[in-house]
Structure formats: structure tokens, C-alpha cells
């Protein structure tokens, strides 16, 4: 393979930037940057060297150079990492020099793709690297790390082995046995397949919690002006993010902030108060509020219990009643009206944004509808967090179930095997054993350049 190069650290100014080369000519290219034909570094040892422009021989920077000899590297190829000063100008000069020496700029995820192709890790482990980089919470990072260490592969391996055992028996019967397999052997095959289906179902059922952990929730605070949405927004995120005044309509546009609840990423939006208005700017804010509501996983309808419900409150409630929603009865510290009964006590939390009373209850209520019943057990176990993996598990399960139905119908081994081979292929796609080039390109296009 040709030699690729990329900046492995984020773009911009920093104390240090790391430029990574991978390929058979990595060491030769770097020796020309050092103007040292005899450069023969000890693998895995860092050395402080001067980096030059190979054409003009002008000094570019002084950097730490580290060599990783194939196959004992991330990609399985020769890798050289140059840790230079994090000036964009310096980085650009070194990259340009490498390109002049016939290295090629790496495409997104190409270093990881080479690690996959060279057998350094499987596809699910590579995807876990991406997820670890993008993790928004400690819980998400821990799940990604478990997958990166091969836990998903370990869980899949006995399923594939069990499926392969059944396939071998049926293939052998098709080729060498003239009569049908004995009834007891057919029962053993069915039992094994039922157990595999059960285990696949158990794994795929964790995706609801896994997806929540990885992608989080979009939450929108809605209500008429001056009910305390911005104050509640600040109470939930934990600091004064939104401007709070007694003037109705202060929030003219949607305000967004990210935080987490019990390890679940939350994207909270404070929206403009929903009401009819002649103010052009405020009316644009109201239109944007409706777009935020349409995109939210959960809508929190904020009402003010220092006064009775208004016509505007009822109109807002009618807009969101078919959506997943909570009622936050705010200002309980100055309560004048009992509003809980008016909502039949359903999905209602009483809070005071001013004193923080009930805010923890609201946090728990936010995530409660999205947690599966066995979430406590799942927190300690492995979760399927990738939609691609969940889809392939479900497809494999359906194929095995079709084969079981055909076995009950006394169908020929040849027809039964079709579903089992499909199931094996779907399970193999998770770890990359049977994944097409088109799918690989789609997956690695989501990676950052340099990884």
C-alpha cells in the first residue's frame, strides 16, 4: 500500500500537534525531512529531531519523532509520528513536505481501515474507536471501551460457532445421508437454534438503552411567556445560561445546552414563549419553537401555579398532547392555584426554578420513559449502541426463525440452510468478516481524518 499522512490531532493552535504517517515508505520520507539518510530509530522510542524542508533545507521545526515498526503498530504497517509545535503554519509546512515526498493525504478513517485490513482489530472494534472519540458522557465512553476491547466480538463468537455446527450437520446430511436425519437429532438442532435466537434477542433488546447512552435525548421546554422556562432551563443545566427577566417575551430564539442525567446525554432547548404576537422578531422565535418541538424526543410544558391556567396554556397543551411530554408546574414556592388535579396528576412534576425544589424529581422524570425495565442490569452489562449492529442482529434472528419454521414443516435441508447461511452472513457483517466494500466505505466516511 502507498504511504498516507494526516494530522492526528484537532486542527487549530495548540501546544503540540501530531502528524502521523503509515506505510512502507514512512521511515524513508521522515529521514528526508530530517536530512539524515542513516536515520534508523529504535522502535517505540522517541527522539528529538530537527525537521527541514527537503527542497530548500530550511528549518521548519524541532519535533519529537517516534517510530512504530510493522507489524507492531496500530495499522500493522510502519508508522512514524511527528509531535511538532501546534502552529497551523508549522503543521501545514510538514504536511506539504510529506506530500512532496510522495505521501498521500489519508481519507477519513483510513488509518483505522488499514488496521482492519491488516487484522489488527475487527470492524466492531474499529467502530468503537469512533464512538469513544465521540462519547459525550463517562457511561458512553465506558461502553465504547468495552466494545473496543472485543466484548461484542466475544459475545457473538459462540453464536456463530453454534450456528456453524448446525450448518455443518445439515450440509453433511444433504451430501452424504440418503434418509432424513433421526428425530432426536432434529430436536437437538431445533433446541440449539432456539437458544441462539434467545441470545440474539437478548443482545438486540439492549439497543434501546444503548442508543439512549450514545445519542441522548432532545428535550424542549415550552410554555407561554413568563412562566419561568428560562429559569428552569438554568436550574436543569446547573448555571445561568439563559437571560432571565420579568419582561414577557425575553427569549426570542431557541437556546440550546448539553448536559447529562445519569450518564445519558441531554440536549436541552429553551424556546420562545408560544403566543400570538405582532412583534416580528418574537413571531420568528415562535415559528422556530414549533420546529424545535417537532424535533424533540420529549417536550416539557411549563406552567405557572402562581396563577390559573390561561387560554394560551390550553392551546399549547392541545398542540403537544400527542407527543411524549411532561408537565412542569413551576413557581411552587409562591403557589396560588392547585394545578395538579387539572392535569389528572399524569406526567406532572411540581418544581421551583428559583429554590430548586423538585428539580431532581424533574430530572428523573425526564429519563424515566426512555429507560427499559431491565436498565439496572444493563448498566452493568454490555449494551448494543450501534443501529447497524442492532439491525443485523434482528435480521439474523428473523432468518433463523424462518429456518425453524421450515424445520417444523419438514422442509428439505437445502431450503433450511438458506436462512442459516443468511444469518451467519449478517452476524459476520457486524465484525467485518462478510462486509462489502460499499458498506465499509460508508462506515469509514463517518471517521475523522487522521484516525
GIHUHU-V383070 format. One line per field, one symbol per residue. psi: psi as a letter, one per 40 degrees, with the letter a starting at -180 (. if undefined). Layout:
BEGIN
psi=???
END
This chain:
BEGIN
psi=iihiiiheiiiahidiihhhihideddddddddefgdehgihhehiihihhihddefihdihihhhhhhiefideeihhhhhgiifhdddddddddddddefiihiiheddddddddeediidddddddddddeheidddddddddddeedddddddddddddddddddddddddehdiiiiddddddddddddddddddddddeedddddddddaihhhhiiiifefddddddddeeigdihhiehhedheihhiihaihfehhhhhhhiihhihiehdddddddddddddddeidhhhhhiheeiiiidddddddddedeihiihhhifeefhdhheddeefehfhhhihddeeheddddddddedeehidfddddddihhhehddddddddddddddddddddddefiiddddddddddddddddddeedfhidddddddeeeiihe.
END
